[in-house]
Amino acid sequence: MAEKKTIRYSVVIPAYNAGRTLPDTLTALKQQTISHEEYEVIVVDDGSTDDTADAARRFGVNCIGQPNRGPAAARNHGARVAKGDIILFTDADCSPDRDWLRQMTLPFQNEKTIGVKGAYRTNQKTLAARFAQAEFEDRYDLLGKADAIDMVDTYSAAFRKDMFIKIGLFDESFPVANNEDTELSYRMCAAGYRLEFNPEAIVYHLHPDSFVKYLRLKFKRGYWRMIVYRNYPGKAIKDTYTPIVIKLQTMMAACSILSVLFSIASPVLLKLTGLLFLGIMASSIPFSVKTFKKDPIIALISPLVVLGRSLSFALGVFFSVFYKKTSSLSKR
């Protein structure tokens, strides 16, 4: 009789009311190129009110439940019961490529590496989704130039379990799926640990399918990223994931919002607002040029979308600075 293989990898999926999308995720995970005996799949049902748990059980995966506490707590719950030495995370609206698990674990051949980040793709055709994908690919170009990175997103993440537990897991005071992975990544880097990017570790994702949803997401990103920057202010200046031009565009957008507010006292400031808007759109031209070969329409509309994105980021930042409800978030 052949000896049963030991589970080496544990894939943890936090799921809240994900009954519609979770089956695609689990189907993709059943089709991985490595032996099924080498990995387990754990779905953490975060207090769903739909058929999320039933959908998970139909696939025969380990489904554990908890009261609704947010994705950070759900991931930590799954990690604590995981059997593998490597814990992988993806989301219930993602479909990993067949070679995803193998690609995600290859960088751990370097004993110094404790975390790995994969990449997004999408099959969506809407303009908003196509712009979001072009935006991700622009960031991947930046990440590809770095020997080590400082950002591992949980849609496609892997960590050595012992180091993940040692560093303190995800900060559960983040109540939503927004920047809790950024905080963990910065904490790992501050402790001197190495993170890597593997662009061949691919998951397919459902990006926002309208610009209203896209801009609302960017507002939230700006809000929660400022929460993280309070503890890691140096990252507000430079990191391996965010192009410098996006930080400059956000600063110009913030100045334009202030100039509109103060134009009540001095109408001439409205001219400054116009100049700042033009500056933001002009700064997007290199992105448009790069994008043109792959998607000319997205390249042409990029200046206006970048302007909207910058204003959404800036409004999120302002809201974070002046709205104190989140002051209870833990500081490390």
C-alpha positions in Angstrom: 0.0 0.0 0.0 1.4 3.4 -1.0 2.1 5.7 1.9 -0.2 8.7 2.2 1.5 12.0 1.5 1.7 14.6 4.2 -0.2 17.9 3.6 2.3 20.5 2.7 0.1 23.4 1.8 -3.1 24.9 3.2 -5.3 27.2 1.1 -7.5 29.4 3.3 -10.5 31.3 1.8 -12.5 33.8 3.9 -16.1 33.8 2.6 -19.0 36.1 3.4 -22.2 35.6 1.4 -20.1 34.2 -1.4 -22.4 31.4 -2.5 -22.5 32.7 -6.0 -18.8 33.0 -6.7 -17.2 30.4 -4.3 -18.0 27.4 -6.5 -15.8 28.8 -9.3 -12.9 29.3 -6.8 -13.2 25.8 -5.4 -13.5 24.3 -8.9 -10.2 26.0 -9.9 -8.5 24.7 -6.7 -9.6 21.2 -7.5 -7.7 21.4 -10.9 -4.3 22.4 -9.6 -1.2 20.8 -11.2 0.1 19.4 -7.9 -1.2 16.3 -6.2 -4.4 16.7 -4.2 -2.8 14.8 -1.4 -0.3 17.6 -0.9 -2.7 20.4 -0.1 -6.0 21.1 1.8 -8.6 23.8 1.2 -10.2 25.6 4.2 -13.2 27.8 3.7 -14.0 30.1 6.7 -17.6 31.1 6.6 -17.6 34.5 8.2 -21.2 34.5 9.4 -22.8 34.3 6.0 -26.6 34.5 5.6 -26.7 32.7 2.2 -25.6 29.2 1.1 -21.9 29.8 1.4 -21.4 26.9 3.8 -23.5 24.5 1.7 -21.5 25.5 -1.5 -18.2 24.7 0.3 -19.4 21.4 1.7 -20.6 20.3 -1.8 -16.9 20.4 -2.8 -15.8 18.3 0.2 -13.5 21.0 1.6 -13.0 21.8 5.3 -15.6 24.5 6.1 -15.5 26.1 9.4 -17.8 28.8 10.7 -17.6 31.9 12.9 -19.7 34.9 13.7 -19.2 37.8 11.3 -15.9 39.4 12.3 -14.3 40.4 9.0 -11.8 38.7 6.6 -8.8 39.3 8.8 -10.3 37.3 11.6 -11.5 34.7 9.2 -8.1 34.2 7.7 -6.5 34.0 11.1 -9.1 31.3 12.1 -8.2 29.3 9.1 -4.5 29.7 9.6 -4.7 28.4 13.1 -6.3 25.1 12.0 -4.2 24.7 8.9 -2.0 21.6 8.6 0.4 22.8 6.0 3.8 24.4 6.6 2.9 27.0 3.9 -0.4 28.9 4.2 -1.9 30.3 1.0 -4.7 32.8 0.8 -7.1 33.7 -2.0 -10.6 35.2 -2.0 -14.0 33.8 -2.7 -14.3 35.9 -5.9 -11.1 34.6 -7.4 -10.3 31.6 -9.7 -6.7 30.5 -9.4 -4.9 29.3 -12.6 -4.2 25.6 -12.7 -0.5 26.2 -11.9 -1.2 28.8 -9.2 -0.4 26.7 -6.2 2.9 25.4 -7.6 4.0 28.9 -8.7 3.1 30.4 -5.4 5.3 28.0 -3.5 8.3 28.0 -5.8 9.9 31.1 -4.3 10.1 29.4 -0.9 13.1 27.5 -2.2 14.9 30.6 -1.0 15.0 29.9 2.8 15.0 33.7 3.5 11.6 34.2 1.8 8.7 34.1 4.2 5.9 35.6 1.9 5.0 35.5 -1.8 2.6 37.6 -3.8 0.9 36.5 -7.1 -0.8 38.5 -9.8 -4.3 39.3 -11.1 -5.9 38.8 -14.5 -9.5 39.2 -15.6 -11.7 38.0 -18.4 -14.1 41.0 -18.0 -14.8 43.3 -20.9 -16.3 46.4 -19.2 -14.2 49.6 -19.4 -13.9 49.9 -15.7 -12.6 46.3 -15.3 -10.2 46.8 -18.2 -8.8 50.0 -16.7 -8.3 48.3 -13.3 -6.4 45.4 -15.0 -4.2 47.9 -16.8 -3.6 49.6 -13.5 -2.5 46.3 -11.9 -0.2 45.5 -14.7 1.5 48.9 -14.4 2.1 48.1 -10.7 3.4 44.6 -11.6 6.0 46.2 -13.9 7.2 48.2 -10.8 7.2 45.1 -8.6 9.1 43.1 -11.2 12.1 45.5 -10.9 12.4 44.8 -7.1 14.5 42.0 -5.7 12.2 41.9 -2.7 8.8 43.6 -2.2 6.9 45.2 0.7 3.3 44.3 -0.3 1.5 40.9 -0.4 -2.2 41.1 -1.3 -4.4 38.4 0.1 -6.1 37.6 -3.2 -2.9 35.7 -4.0 -0.7 35.3 -0.9 1.5 32.7 0.7 3.4 32.6 4.0 5.5 30.2 6.0 3.1 29.3 8.7 5.6 29.4 11.6 6.7 33.0 10.6 3.1 34.1 10.0 2.1 33.0 13.5 5.2 34.5 15.0 4.7 37.9 13.4 1.2 38.1 14.9 -1.2 37.2 12.0 -3.5 39.8 10.5 -4.6 42.7 12.6 -8.3 41.9 13.3 -9.1 45.5 14.2 -9.4 46.0 10.4 -13.1 45.2 10.0 -13.2 45.0 6.2 -11.1 43.6 3.3 -9.1 46.7 2.9 -5.4 47.3 3.7 -5.2 44.6 6.5 -2.8 42.8 4.1 -0.8 46.1 3.6 -0.4 46.4 7.4 0.8 42.8 7.7 3.2 43.2 4.9 4.7 46.4 6.3 5.0 44.7 9.7 6.9 41.8 8.2 9.3 44.1 6.3 9.9 46.2 9.4 10.9 43.0 11.2 13.4 42.3 8.5 11.6 39.5 6.6 11.8 38.9 2.9 8.7 39.0 0.6 8.8 38.1 -3.1 6.6 38.7 -6.2 5.9 35.9 -8.7 3.9 37.2 -11.7 3.4 33.6 -12.9 1.2 32.8 -9.9 -2.1 34.0 -11.5 -5.6 34.3 -10.2 -8.6 35.5 -12.3 -10.7 38.1 -10.5 -13.9 40.1 -10.9 -12.8 43.8 -10.9 -15.3 46.6 -10.4 -17.5 46.5 -13.4 -18.5 50.2 -13.4 -16.5 53.4 -12.7 -18.8 54.3 -9.8 -17.8 51.1 -8.1 -14.2 51.6 -9.0 -14.0 55.1 -7.6 -15.9 54.1 -4.5 -13.2 51.4 -4.0 -10.4 53.9 -4.4 -12.0 56.2 -1.8 -11.9 53.3 0.6 -8.4 52.5 -0.3 -7.3 56.0 0.4 -9.1 55.9 3.8 -7.6 52.7 5.0 -4.2 53.3 3.6 -3.9 56.4 5.7 -4.7 54.3 8.8 -1.7 52.1 7.9 0.5 55.1 7.2 0.0 56.3 10.8 2.2 53.5 12.0 4.5 53.3 8.9 4.8 56.9 7.8 7.9 56.2 5.6 5.7 54.1 3.3 3.7 57.2 2.5 6.8 58.5 0.6 7.9 55.3 -1.2 7.1 51.6 -1.4 7.6 48.9 -4.0 3.9 48.6 -5.0 2.8 52.2 -5.7 4.3 54.2 -8.6 5.6 57.5 -7.3 3.4 59.3 -9.9 0.3 58.0 -8.2 1.4 59.5 -4.9 2.1 62.8 -6.6 -1.3 62.7 -8.4 -3.0 62.1 -5.0 -1.1 65.1 -3.5 -2.1 67.3 -6.4 -5.7 66.2 -6.0 -5.6 67.0 -2.3 -4.3 70.4 -3.1 -7.0 70.9 -5.7 -9.7 70.0 -3.2 -8.3 72.6 -0.7 -8.1 75.2 -3.4 -11.8 74.8 -4.2 -12.7 75.1 -0.5 -10.6 78.2 0.0 -11.8 79.8 -3.3 -14.8 81.1 -1.3 -12.4 83.6 0.1 -10.2 84.0 -2.9 -11.8 83.0 -6.3 -8.5 83.2 -8.1 -7.7 79.8 -6.5 -10.1 78.2 -8.9 -7.5 78.8 -11.6 -5.1 76.8 -9.4 -7.6 74.0 -9.3 -7.8 73.9 -13.1 -4.0 73.9 -13.4 -3.8 71.0 -10.8 -6.4 69.0 -12.8 -4.5 69.5 -16.0 -1.3 68.5 -14.2 -2.9 65.2 -12.9 -4.1 64.4 -16.4 -0.8 65.3 -18.1 1.1 63.1 -15.6 -1.0 60.1 -16.8 0.3 60.3 -20.3 3.1 57.8 -19.8 0.6 55.3 -18.5 -1.6 55.9 -21.5 1.3 55.4 -23.9 2.2 52.2 -22.3 -1.4 51.0 -22.3 -2.2 52.0 -25.9 -0.7 48.9 -27.5 -2.8 46.5 -25.5 -6.0 48.6 -25.1 -6.3 51.8 -27.1 -9.7 52.8 -25.7 -8.5 52.5 -22.1 -5.4 54.5 -23.1 -7.6 57.3 -24.4 -9.9 57.6 -21.4 -7.1 57.1 -18.9 -6.4 60.9 -18.2 -10.0 61.4 -17.0 -10.1 58.1 -15.0 -6.8 59.0 -13.4 -8.2 62.4 -12.4 -11.2 60.7 -10.8 -9.0 58.1 -9.1 -6.7 60.8 -7.7 -9.7 62.8 -6.3 -11.2 59.6 -4.8 -7.9 58.7 -3.1 -7.5 62.3 -1.8 -11.1 62.4 -0.4 -10.5 59.1 1.3 -7.3 60.5 2.9 -9.1 63.6 4.1 -11.9 61.5 5.6 -9.4 59.3 7.4 -7.6 62.3 8.8 -10.7 64.0 10.1 -12.9 61.1 11.0 -11.8 59.6 14.3 -14.0 56.5 14.6 -11.1 54.3 13.6 -8.7 55.6 16.4 -9.3 52.4 18.3 -7.4 50.5 15.7 -4.4 48.8 17.4 -1.0 50.3 17.1 2.0 48.0 16.9 
